[in-house]
Amino acid sequence: MTEKRDQPSTMENYGGQALIEGILMRGRRYLTAAFRLPDGSIKVVEEELTGIYKKKIRDIPFLRGLIILWDSLVLGMKYLTISSNFQLEEEGEKIEGPALYLTLAVSMIFALVIFFLIPTLLMQLLYKYTGLSNFLINVVEGIVRLGIIILYLWLIRKMEDIMRVFSYHGAEHKTILAYEHGEDLEIASIQKYSTAHPRCGTSFLLTVAIISIFIFAMVPTPTIGLRILSRLILIPVVSMISYEIIRLLGKYEKNPIVKALSQPNLALQKLTTNEPSDDMVEVAVSALSRLIILEKQE
């Protein structure tokens, strides 16, 4: 199927996420997900966004960043589980019920410990025994946190299954970029585009790490308890500011200054994307084509 974009400005509301042998695409009113099943066929599912996704808060600057964060955690994990179950069905297995909730809980705890608790504890020790200023400690903490993220992404890239997810991530970016540039949604046209996209969630991670340095530096943290508490309270604030920066960079992506500022974000995506095969792009096209139809409905 081919589809031309009529109004370039509307495309800013389209985004996506790589799944296990699949891709999720999201608009303002709907989301679609396409999966490559074990038998080689493509299955497309769709969902109308309701509740908080239809409220005016999603258009309020800064507050809308919280919606995106919630969206990534809840809808993202939901469809990752669905994609996993599609692949496990052939083996007669599924992740559901208590096993699903346990998996989600362990994943969240792991992320908090690795990316949040460890850097915070290390910096509290450094603050206690070196006498460095609060600002310098927070700069080091931000660098350590970013280093852990980069090391983690580099390590998981070595796993074959994760590399396939990263290839689907590349397919998602290429397809959205092609559509944003008015291309037909044909595989040959899409494959010409980069696997890096300025509005990618990977860019969000880097921006969060940088913004957190300045936000956390404003808060005195003489004890480990206050340091951890301040991080928990300020994470939403950092997320809101970071999201607005990503939107701004995406809106003015052709500006030379913005291009220069975006380079670190785009470079980091080399760790989370990979060149996709044509059949992966076909999955992305299936998801986006259906989403375009749904979003154009009255």
ABEGO torsion letter per residue (X at the ends): XBBBBABAAAAAABBBBBBBGBBBBBBAABBBBBBBBAAGBBBBBBBBBBEAAABAAAABBGAAAAAAAAAAAAAAAAAAAAAAAAAAAAAGBBBBEAAAAAAAAAAAAAAAAAAAAAAAAAAAAAAAAAGBBAAAAAAAAAAAAAAAAAAAAAAAAABAAAAAAAAAAAAAAAAAAAAAAGBBBBAAAAAABBABBAABAAAAAAAAAAAAAAAAAABBBABAAAAAAAAAAAAAAAAAAAAAAAAAAAAAAABAAAAAAAAAAAAAAAAABBBBBAAAAAAAAAAAAAAAAAAABX
